[in-house]
Amino acid sequence: MAKRLFIGGLPFSTTDAQLEEKFSQFGKVVSCQIIKDRYSGQSKGFAFVEMENDKEADEAIEKLNGTQIEERKIVVNVARPREERPRLDTRGRTRGPRSY
């Protein structure tokens, strides 16, 4: 079963390919996605990596958590499930049925 990992503290210059290469040392990487700002395209400094095997993912966590990439200490752990957040309108208010 695949395990999804959260990687935080990444340098903004890190690419998906670099991250995938780093994690593929420990096993098969199913997917790798650096999260970017929707408007500027700039990295937000964190990513998600999905590894095919739980044992390999655990080894990657053990070996890479606390290591450095370009002088920045990274955090690697199991990703938590995504929380549902309310949708907002353009004024920052939650969307919902209109009340008249």
Backbone atoms as SQL, in Angstrom:
CREATE TABLE atoms (id INTEGER PRIMARY KEY, chain TEXT, resi INTEGER, resn TEXT, atom TEXT, x REAL, y REAL, z REAL);
INSERT INTO atoms VALUES
  (1, 'A', 1, 'MET', 'N', 0.842, -1.187, 0.000),
  (2, 'A', 1, 'MET', 'CA', 0.000, 0.000, 0.000),
  (3, 'A', 1, 'MET', 'C', 0.888, 1.252, 0.000),
  (4, 'A', 2, 'ALA', 'N', 0.503, 2.253, -0.748),
  (5, 'A', 2, 'ALA', 'CA', 1.292, 3.478, -0.862),
  (6, 'A', 2, 'ALA', 'C', 1.146, 4.330, 0.397),
  (7, 'A', 3, 'LYS', 'N', 2.205, 5.037, 0.718),
  (8, 'A', 3, 'LYS', 'CA', 2.203, 5.934, 1.881),
  (9, 'A', 3, 'LYS', 'C', 2.579, 7.320, 1.402),
  (10, 'A', 4, 'ARG', 'N', 1.792, 8.317, 1.827),
  (11, 'A', 4, 'ARG', 'CA', 2.028, 9.705, 1.426),
  (12, 'A', 4, 'ARG', 'C', 2.823, 10.418, 2.519),
  (13, 'A', 5, 'LEU', 'N', 3.894, 11.101, 2.110),
  (14, 'A', 5, 'LEU', 'CA', 4.771, 11.799, 3.043),
  (15, 'A', 5, 'LEU', 'C', 4.678, 13.305, 2.841),
  (16, 'A', 6, 'PHE', 'N', 4.811, 14.039, 3.938),
  (17, 'A', 6, 'PHE', 'CA', 4.890, 15.497, 3.912),
  (18, 'A', 6, 'PHE', 'C', 6.353, 15.871, 4.074),
  (19, 'A', 7, 'ILE', 'N', 6.828, 16.788, 3.231),
  (20, 'A', 7, 'ILE', 'CA', 8.195, 17.287, 3.331),
  (21, 'A', 7, 'ILE', 'C', 8.119, 18.791, 3.488),
  (22, 'A', 8, 'GLY', 'N', 8.609, 19.313, 4.597),
  (23, 'A', 8, 'GLY', 'CA', 8.559, 20.745, 4.883),
  (24, 'A', 8, 'GLY', 'C', 9.949, 21.334, 5.011),
  (25, 'A', 9, 'GLY', 'N', 10.033, 22.657, 4.911),
  (26, 'A', 9, 'GLY', 'CA', 11.304, 23.361, 5.059),
  (27, 'A', 9, 'GLY', 'C', 12.167, 23.314, 3.818),
  (28, 'A', 10, 'LEU', 'N', 11.561, 23.046, 2.666),
  (29, 'A', 10, 'LEU', 'CA', 12.338, 22.948, 1.427),
  (30, 'A', 10, 'LEU', 'C', 12.819, 24.316, 0.949),
  (31, 'A', 11, 'PRO', 'N', 14.009, 24.363, 0.354),
  (32, 'A', 11, 'PRO', 'CA', 14.437, 25.600, -0.302),
  (33, 'A', 11, 'PRO', 'C', 13.477, 25.882, -1.465),
  (34, 'A', 12, 'PHE', 'N', 13.219, 27.136, -1.737),
  (35, 'A', 12, 'PHE', 'CA', 12.277, 27.500, -2.784),
  (36, 'A', 12, 'PHE', 'C', 12.766, 27.103, -4.171),
  (37, 'A', 13, 'SER', 'N', 14.056, 26.833, -4.312),
  (38, 'A', 13, 'SER', 'CA', 14.620, 26.465, -5.608),
  (39, 'A', 13, 'SER', 'C', 14.524, 24.964, -5.905),
  (40, 'A', 14, 'THR', 'N', 14.086, 24.158, -4.954),
  (41, 'A', 14, 'THR', 'CA', 14.004, 22.710, -5.144),
  (42, 'A', 14, 'THR', 'C', 12.970, 22.370, -6.212),
  (43, 'A', 15, 'THR', 'N', 13.305, 21.415, -7.083),
  (44, 'A', 15, 'THR', 'CA', 12.381, 20.987, -8.135),
  (45, 'A', 15, 'THR', 'C', 11.792, 19.616, -7.804),
  (46, 'A', 16, 'ASP', 'N', 10.696, 19.273, -8.492),
  (47, 'A', 16, 'ASP', 'CA', 10.086, 17.956, -8.323),
  (48, 'A', 16, 'ASP', 'C', 11.089, 16.856, -8.638),
  (49, 'A', 17, 'ALA', 'N', 11.860, 17.040, -9.708),
  (50, 'A', 17, 'ALA', 'CA', 12.841, 16.030, -10.130),
  (51, 'A', 17, 'ALA', 'C', 13.915, 15.809, -9.061),
  (52, 'A', 18, 'GLN', 'N', 14.403, 16.884, -8.454),
  (53, 'A', 18, 'GLN', 'CA', 15.420, 16.756, -7.397),
  (54, 'A', 18, 'GLN', 'C', 14.861, 15.998, -6.195),
  (55, 'A', 19, 'LEU', 'N', 13.631, 16.330, -5.835),
  (56, 'A', 19, 'LEU', 'CA', 13.012, 15.684, -4.685),
  (57, 'A', 19, 'LEU', 'C', 12.753, 14.202, -4.969),
  (58, 'A', 20, 'GLU', 'N', 12.266, 13.921, -6.154),
  (59, 'A', 20, 'GLU', 'CA', 12.013, 12.527, -6.533),
  (60, 'A', 20, 'GLU', 'C', 13.305, 11.720, -6.522),
  (61, 'A', 21, 'GLU', 'N', 14.384, 12.318, -7.011),
  (62, 'A', 21, 'GLU', 'CA', 15.681, 11.636, -7.017),
  (63, 'A', 21, 'GLU', 'C', 16.131, 11.313, -5.590),
  (64, 'A', 22, 'LYS', 'N', 15.956, 12.256, -4.688),
  (65, 'A', 22, 'LYS', 'CA', 16.371, 12.069, -3.292),
  (66, 'A', 22, 'LYS', 'C', 15.595, 10.926, -2.632),
  (67, 'A', 23, 'PHE', 'N', 14.281, 10.859, -2.877),
  (68, 'A', 23, 'PHE', 'CA', 13.449, 9.842, -2.239),
  (69, 'A', 23, 'PHE', 'C', 13.532, 8.491, -2.936),
  (70, 'A', 24, 'SER', 'N', 13.875, 8.475, -4.216),
  (71, 'A', 24, 'SER', 'CA', 13.962, 7.205, -4.940),
  (72, 'A', 24, 'SER', 'C', 15.151, 6.358, -4.469),
  (73, 'A', 25, 'GLN', 'N', 16.042, 6.940, -3.688),
  (74, 'A', 25, 'GLN', 'CA', 17.137, 6.168, -3.083),
  (75, 'A', 25, 'GLN', 'C', 16.595, 5.110, -2.130),
  (76, 'A', 26, 'PHE', 'N', 15.380, 5.324, -1.622),
  (77, 'A', 26, 'PHE', 'CA', 14.816, 4.435, -0.615),
  (78, 'A', 26, 'PHE', 'C', 13.721, 3.538, -1.156),
  (79, 'A', 27, 'GLY', 'N', 13.312, 3.741, -2.414),
  (80, 'A', 27, 'GLY', 'CA', 12.283, 2.894, -3.008),
  (81, 'A', 27, 'GLY', 'C', 11.559, 3.612, -4.134),
  (82, 'A', 28, 'LYS', 'N', 10.512, 2.971, -4.630),
  (83, 'A', 28, 'LYS', 'CA', 9.760, 3.506, -5.770),
  (84, 'A', 28, 'LYS', 'C', 8.889, 4.677, -5.341),
  (85, 'A', 29, 'VAL', 'N', 9.068, 5.807, -6.031),
  (86, 'A', 29, 'VAL', 'CA', 8.252, 7.003, -5.799),
  (87, 'A', 29, 'VAL', 'C', 7.089, 6.974, -6.781),
  (88, 'A', 30, 'VAL', 'N', 5.866, 6.977, -6.250),
  (89, 'A', 30, 'VAL', 'CA', 4.669, 6.952, -7.084),
  (90, 'A', 30, 'VAL', 'C', 4.369, 8.350, -7.620),
  (91, 'A', 31, 'SER', 'N', 4.464, 9.349, -6.745),
  (92, 'A', 31, 'SER', 'CA', 4.238, 10.732, -7.169),
  (93, 'A', 31, 'SER', 'C', 5.035, 11.679, -6.284),
  (94, 'A', 32, 'CYS', 'N', 5.297, 12.856, -6.828),
  (95, 'A', 32, 'CYS', 'CA', 6.059, 13.874, -6.119),
  (96, 'A', 32, 'CYS', 'C', 5.527, 15.226, -6.564),
  (97, 'A', 33, 'GLN', 'N', 5.097, 16.043, -5.601),
  (98, 'A', 33, 'GLN', 'CA', 4.529, 17.343, -5.961),
  (99, 'A', 33, 'GLN', 'C', 4.957, 18.414, -4.974),
  (100, 'A', 34, 'ILE', 'N', 5.716, 19.394, -5.477),
  (101, 'A', 34, 'ILE', 'CA', 6.053, 20.570, -4.683),
  (102, 'A', 34, 'ILE', 'C', 4.865, 21.519, -4.793),
  (103, 'A', 35, 'ILE', 'N', 4.388, 22.009, -3.672),
  (104, 'A', 35, 'ILE', 'CA', 3.220, 22.885, -3.665),
  (105, 'A', 35, 'ILE', 'C', 3.671, 24.304, -4.000),
  (106, 'A', 36, 'LYS', 'N', 2.961, 24.912, -4.967),
  (107, 'A', 36, 'LYS', 'CA', 3.330, 26.246, -5.455),
  (108, 'A', 36, 'LYS', 'C', 2.173, 27.216, -5.294),
  (109, 'A', 37, 'ASP', 'N', 2.531, 28.481, -5.166),
  (110, 'A', 37, 'ASP', 'CA', 1.533, 29.537, -5.097),
  (111, 'A', 37, 'ASP', 'C', 0.780, 29.583, -6.425),
  (112, 'A', 38, 'ARG', 'N', -0.521, 29.663, -6.354),
  (113, 'A', 38, 'ARG', 'CA', -1.337, 29.610, -7.561),
  (114, 'A', 38, 'ARG', 'C', -1.124, 30.814, -8.468),
  (115, 'A', 39, 'TYR', 'N', -0.784, 31.957, -7.921),
  (116, 'A', 39, 'TYR', 'CA', -0.645, 33.166, -8.730),
  (117, 'A', 39, 'TYR', 'C', 0.784, 33.401, -9.218),
  (118, 'A', 40, 'SER', 'N', 1.757, 33.231, -8.339),
  (119, 'A', 40, 'SER', 'CA', 3.144, 33.537, -8.721),
  (120, 'A', 40, 'SER', 'C', 3.905, 32.322, -9.247),
  (121, 'A', 41, 'GLY', 'N', 3.431, 31.125, -8.911),
  (122, 'A', 41, 'GLY', 'CA', 4.143, 29.915, -9.313),
  (123, 'A', 41, 'GLY', 'C', 5.345, 29.608, -8.442),
  (124, 'A', 42, 'GLN', 'N', 5.596, 30.435, -7.423),
  (125, 'A', 42, 'GLN', 'CA', 6.713, 30.259, -6.485),
  (126, 'A', 42, 'GLN', 'C', 6.417, 29.090, -5.541),
  (127, 'A', 43, 'SER', 'N', 7.422, 28.296, -5.251),
  (128, 'A', 43, 'SER', 'CA', 7.281, 27.201, -4.297),
  (129, 'A', 43, 'SER', 'C', 6.880, 27.753, -2.932),
  (130, 'A', 44, 'LYS', 'N', 6.039, 27.001, -2.224),
  (131, 'A', 44, 'LYS', 'CA', 5.655, 27.391, -0.867),
  (132, 'A', 44, 'LYS', 'C', 6.577, 26.761, 0.184),
  (133, 'A', 45, 'GLY', 'N', 7.561, 25.978, -0.264),
  (134, 'A', 45, 'GLY', 'CA', 8.541, 25.407, 0.659),
  (135, 'A', 45, 'GLY', 'C', 8.135, 24.075, 1.260),
  (136, 'A', 46, 'PHE', 'N', 7.081, 23.443, 0.702),
  (137, 'A', 46, 'PHE', 'CA', 6.732, 22.107, 1.170),
  (138, 'A', 46, 'PHE', 'C', 6.225, 21.278, 0.001),
  (139, 'A', 47, 'ALA', 'N', 6.216, 19.961, 0.211),
  (140, 'A', 47, 'ALA', 'CA', 5.846, 19.049, -0.868),
  (141, 'A', 47, 'ALA', 'C', 5.223, 17.785, -0.294),
  (142, 'A', 48, 'PHE', 'N', 4.649, 16.989, -1.190),
  (143, 'A', 48, 'PHE', 'CA', 4.127, 15.674, -0.841),
  (144, 'A', 48, 'PHE', 'C', 4.766, 14.657, -1.773),
  (145, 'A', 49, 'VAL', 'N', 5.228, 13.554, -1.185),
  (146, 'A', 49, 'VAL', 'CA', 5.815, 12.461, -1.946),
  (147, 'A', 49, 'VAL', 'C', 5.054, 11.199, -1.558),
  (148, 'A', 50, 'GLU', 'N', 4.610, 10.464, -2.556),
  (149, 'A', 50, 'GLU', 'CA', 3.920, 9.203, -2.298),
  (150, 'A', 50, 'GLU', 'C', 4.841, 8.071, -2.702),
  (151, 'A', 51, 'MET', 'N', 5.084, 7.173, -1.753),
  (152, 'A', 51, 'MET', 'CA', 5.963, 6.035, -2.011),
  (153, 'A', 51, 'MET', 'C', 5.135, 4.759, -2.055),
  (154, 'A', 52, 'GLU', 'N', 5.549, 3.835, -2.923),
  (155, 'A', 52, 'GLU', 'CA', 4.779, 2.628, -3.192),
  (156, 'A', 52, 'GLU', 'C', 4.689, 1.687, -1.987),
  (157, 'A', 53, 'ASN', 'N', 5.746, 1.615, -1.206),
  (158, 'A', 53, 'ASN', 'CA', 5.843, 0.631, -0.141),
  (159, 'A', 53, 'ASN', 'C', 5.967, 1.329, 1.220),
  (160, 'A', 54, 'ASP', 'N', 5.194, 0.891, 2.202),
  (161, 'A', 54, 'ASP', 'CA', 5.228, 1.494, 3.539),
  (162, 'A', 54, 'ASP', 'C', 6.602, 1.367, 4.199),
  (163, 'A', 55, 'LYS', 'N', 7.236, 0.221, 4.035),
  (164, 'A', 55, 'LYS', 'CA', 8.548, -0.003, 4.652),
  (165, 'A', 55, 'LYS', 'C', 9.579, 0.974, 4.084),
  (166, 'A', 56, 'GLU', 'N', 9.543, 1.164, 2.766),
  (167, 'A', 56, 'GLU', 'CA', 10.475, 2.098, 2.120),
  (168, 'A', 56, 'GLU', 'C', 10.194, 3.535, 2.548),
  (169, 'A', 57, 'ALA', 'N', 8.915, 3.875, 2.692),
  (170, 'A', 57, 'ALA', 'CA', 8.536, 5.215, 3.140),
  (171, 'A', 57, 'ALA', 'C', 9.032, 5.459, 4.561),
  (172, 'A', 58, 'ASP', 'N', 8.878, 4.463, 5.431),
  (173, 'A', 58, 'ASP', 'CA', 9.358, 4.598, 6.807),
  (174, 'A', 58, 'ASP', 'C', 10.872, 4.786, 6.854),
  (175, 'A', 59, 'GLU', 'N', 11.586, 4.078, 5.974),
  (176, 'A', 59, 'GLU', 'CA', 13.039, 4.230, 5.912),
  (177, 'A', 59, 'GLU', 'C', 13.422, 5.637, 5.438),
  (178, 'A', 60, 'ALA', 'N', 12.685, 6.154, 4.454),
  (179, 'A', 60, 'ALA', 'CA', 12.946, 7.511, 3.956),
  (180, 'A', 60, 'ALA', 'C', 12.720, 8.539, 5.061),
  (181, 'A', 61, 'ILE', 'N', 11.667, 8.358, 5.847),
  (182, 'A', 61, 'ILE', 'CA', 11.396, 9.268, 6.968),
  (183, 'A', 61, 'ILE', 'C', 12.561, 9.229, 7.951),
  (184, 'A', 62, 'GLU', 'N', 12.968, 8.026, 8.312),
  (185, 'A', 62, 'GLU', 'CA', 14.046, 7.847, 9.293),
  (186, 'A', 62, 'GLU', 'C', 15.360, 8.466, 8.821),
  (187, 'A', 63, 'LYS', 'N', 15.696, 8.268, 7.534),
  (188, 'A', 63, 'LYS', 'CA', 16.995, 8.723, 7.027),
  (189, 'A', 63, 'LYS', 'C', 17.005, 10.192, 6.610),
  (190, 'A', 64, 'LEU', 'N', 15.861, 10.743, 6.168),
  (191, 'A', 64, 'LEU', 'CA', 15.870, 12.103, 5.625),
  (192, 'A', 64, 'LEU', 'C', 15.354, 13.171, 6.578),
  (193, 'A', 65, 'ASN', 'N', 14.541, 12.793, 7.570),
  (194, 'A', 65, 'ASN', 'CA', 14.023, 13.790, 8.504),
  (195, 'A', 65, 'ASN', 'C', 15.172, 14.439, 9.273),
  (196, 'A', 66, 'GLY', 'N', 15.237, 15.766, 9.215),
  (197, 'A', 66, 'GLY', 'CA', 16.284, 16.503, 9.917),
  (198, 'A', 66, 'GLY', 'C', 17.545, 16.724, 9.097),
  (199, 'A', 67, 'THR', 'N', 17.592, 16.176, 7.879),
  (200, 'A', 67, 'THR', 'CA', 18.757, 16.412, 7.026),
  (201, 'A', 67, 'THR', 'C', 18.631, 17.774, 6.354),
  (202, 'A', 68, 'GLN', 'N', 19.672, 18.166, 5.636),
  (203, 'A', 68, 'GLN', 'CA', 19.671, 19.477, 4.999),
  (204, 'A', 68, 'GLN', 'C', 19.672, 19.369, 3.482),
  (205, 'A', 69, 'ILE', 'N', 18.937, 20.275, 2.868),
  (206, 'A', 69, 'ILE', 'CA', 18.983, 20.485, 1.425),
  (207, 'A', 69, 'ILE', 'C', 19.314, 21.960, 1.249),
  (208, 'A', 70, 'GLU', 'N', 20.421, 22.227, 0.581),
  (209, 'A', 70, 'GLU', 'CA', 20.878, 23.608, 0.385),
  (210, 'A', 70, 'GLU', 'C', 20.847, 24.426, 1.683),
  (211, 'A', 71, 'GLU', 'N', 21.401, 23.860, 2.728),
  (212, 'A', 71, 'GLU', 'CA', 21.530, 24.514, 4.035),
  (213, 'A', 71, 'GLU', 'C', 20.196, 24.784, 4.740),
  (214, 'A', 72, 'ARG', 'N', 19.122, 24.133, 4.305),
  (215, 'A', 72, 'ARG', 'CA', 17.834, 24.237, 5.013),
  (216, 'A', 72, 'ARG', 'C', 17.489, 22.869, 5.563),
  (217, 'A', 73, 'LYS', 'N', 17.165, 22.830, 6.844),
  (218, 'A', 73, 'LYS', 'CA', 16.802, 21.588, 7.507),
  (219, 'A', 73, 'LYS', 'C', 15.380, 21.215, 7.115),
  (220, 'A', 74, 'ILE', 'N', 15.211, 19.999, 6.599),
  (221, 'A', 74, 'ILE', 'CA', 13.879, 19.578, 6.167),
  (222, 'A', 74, 'ILE', 'C', 13.203, 18.689, 7.206),
  (223, 'A', 75, 'VAL', 'N', 11.896, 18.665, 7.147),
  (224, 'A', 75, 'VAL', 'CA', 11.065, 17.823, 8.004),
  (225, 'A', 75, 'VAL', 'C', 10.378, 16.814, 7.098),
  (226, 'A', 76, 'VAL', 'N', 10.460, 15.540, 7.457),
  (227, 'A', 76, 'VAL', 'CA', 9.796, 14.496, 6.674),
  (228, 'A', 76, 'VAL', 'C', 8.970, 13.658, 7.637),
  (229, 'A', 77, 'ASN', 'N', 7.675, 13.574, 7.374),
  (230, 'A', 77, 'ASN', 'CA', 6.811, 12.720, 8.178),
  (231, 'A', 77, 'ASN', 'C', 5.607, 12.275, 7.360),
  (232, 'A', 78, 'VAL', 'N', 4.783, 11.423, 7.949),
  (233, 'A', 78, 'VAL', 'CA', 3.594, 10.927, 7.263),
  (234, 'A', 78, 'VAL', 'C', 2.597, 12.071, 7.127),
  (235, 'A', 79, 'ALA', 'N', 2.059, 12.243, 5.935),
  (236, 'A', 79, 'ALA', 'CA', 1.090, 13.316, 5.690),
  (237, 'A', 79, 'ALA', 'C', -0.229, 12.995, 6.376),
  (238, 'A', 80, 'ARG', 'N', -0.816, 14.011, 6.983),
  (239, 'A', 80, 'ARG', 'CA', -2.144, 13.859, 7.584),
  (240, 'A', 80, 'ARG', 'C', -3.187, 13.966, 6.483),
  (241, 'A', 81, 'PRO', 'N', -4.354, 13.373, 6.698),
  (242, 'A', 81, 'PRO', 'CA', -5.421, 13.523, 5.702),
  (243, 'A', 81, 'PRO', 'C', -5.805, 14.985, 5.543),
  (244, 'A', 82, 'ARG', 'N', -6.170, 15.352, 4.334),
  (245, 'A', 82, 'ARG', 'CA', -6.548, 16.730, 4.044),
  (246, 'A', 82, 'ARG', 'C', -7.860, 17.072, 4.743),
  (247, 'A', 83, 'GLU', 'N', -7.865, 18.231, 5.398),
  (248, 'A', 83, 'GLU', 'CA', -9.071, 18.683, 6.095),
  (249, 'A', 83, 'GLU', 'C', -9.972, 19.424, 5.125),
  (250, 'A', 84, 'GLU', 'N', -11.266, 19.228, 5.272),
  (251, 'A', 84, 'GLU', 'CA', -12.220, 19.985, 4.470),
  (252, 'A', 84, 'GLU', 'C', -12.271, 21.400, 5.016),
  (253, 'A', 85, 'ARG', 'N', -12.149, 22.358, 4.113),
  (254, 'A', 85, 'ARG', 'CA', -12.228, 23.756, 4.516),
  (255, 'A', 85, 'ARG', 'C', -13.397, 24.398, 3.790),
  (256, 'A', 86, 'PRO', 'N', -14.044, 25.380, 4.420),
  (257, 'A', 86, 'PRO', 'CA', -15.163, 26.031, 3.739),
  (258, 'A', 86, 'PRO', 'C', -14.672, 26.815, 2.533),
  (259, 'A', 87, 'ARG', 'N', -15.476, 26.837, 1.490),
  (260, 'A', 87, 'ARG', 'CA', -15.145, 27.628, 0.309),
  (261, 'A', 87, 'ARG', 'C', -15.471, 29.079, 0.604),
  (262, 'A', 88, 'LEU', 'N', -14.605, 29.968, 0.150),
  (263, 'A', 88, 'LEU', 'CA', -14.783, 31.396, 0.402),
  (264, 'A', 88, 'LEU', 'C', -15.123, 32.120, -0.888),
  (265, 'A', 89, 'ASP', 'N', -15.910, 33.192, -0.756),
  (266, 'A', 89, 'ASP', 'CA', -16.158, 34.026, -1.927),
  (267, 'A', 89, 'ASP', 'C', -15.021, 35.033, -2.066),
  (268, 'A', 90, 'THR', 'N', -15.120, 35.941, -3.006),
  (269, 'A', 90, 'THR', 'CA', -14.032, 36.885, -3.262),
  (270, 'A', 90, 'THR', 'C', -13.795, 37.863, -2.125),
  (271, 'A', 91, 'ARG', 'N', -14.745, 37.977, -1.215),
  (272, 'A', 91, 'ARG', 'CA', -14.584, 38.876, -0.067),
  (273, 'A', 91, 'ARG', 'C', -14.144, 38.145, 1.201),
  (274, 'A', 92, 'GLY', 'N', -13.841, 36.864, 1.080),
  (275, 'A', 92, 'GLY', 'CA', -13.365, 36.104, 2.229),
  (276, 'A', 92, 'GLY', 'C', -14.476, 35.548, 3.104),
  (277, 'A', 93, 'ARG', 'N', -15.709, 35.609, 2.617),
  (278, 'A', 93, 'ARG', 'CA', -16.825, 35.066, 3.386),
  (279, 'A', 93, 'ARG', 'C', -17.117, 33.642, 2.912),
  (280, 'A', 94, 'THR', 'N', -17.619, 32.804, 3.821),
  (281, 'A', 94, 'THR', 'CA', -17.950, 31.442, 3.410),
  (282, 'A', 94, 'THR', 'C', -19.145, 31.459, 2.471),
  (283, 'A', 95, 'ARG', 'N', -19.055, 30.575, 1.486),
  (284, 'A', 95, 'ARG', 'CA', -20.159, 30.454, 0.532),
  (285, 'A', 95, 'ARG', 'C', -21.237, 29.575, 1.129),
  (286, 'A', 96, 'GLY', 'N', -22.417, 29.821, 0.754),
  (287, 'A', 96, 'GLY', 'CA', -23.534, 29.014, 1.216),
  (288, 'A', 96, 'GLY', 'C', -24.809, 29.537, 0.615),
  (289, 'A', 97, 'PRO', 'N', -25.924, 28.997, 1.054),
  (290, 'A', 97, 'PRO', 'CA', -27.190, 29.485, 0.500),
  (291, 'A', 97, 'PRO', 'C', -27.412, 30.948, 0.864),
  (292, 'A', 98, 'ARG', 'N', -28.005, 31.671, -0.050),
  (293, 'A', 98, 'ARG', 'CA', -28.287, 33.078, 0.211),
  (294, 'A', 98, 'ARG', 'C', -29.408, 33.229, 1.228),
  (295, 'A', 99, 'SER', 'N', -29.259, 34.181, 2.097),
  (296, 'A', 99, 'SER', 'CA', -30.341, 34.472, 3.043),
  (297, 'A', 99, 'SER', 'C', -30.848, 35.873, 2.719),
  (298, 'A', 100, 'TYR', 'N', -32.120, 35.965, 2.456),
  (299, 'A', 100, 'TYR', 'CA', -32.721, 37.249, 2.086),
  (300, 'A', 100, 'TYR', 'C', -33.503, 37.842, 3.210);
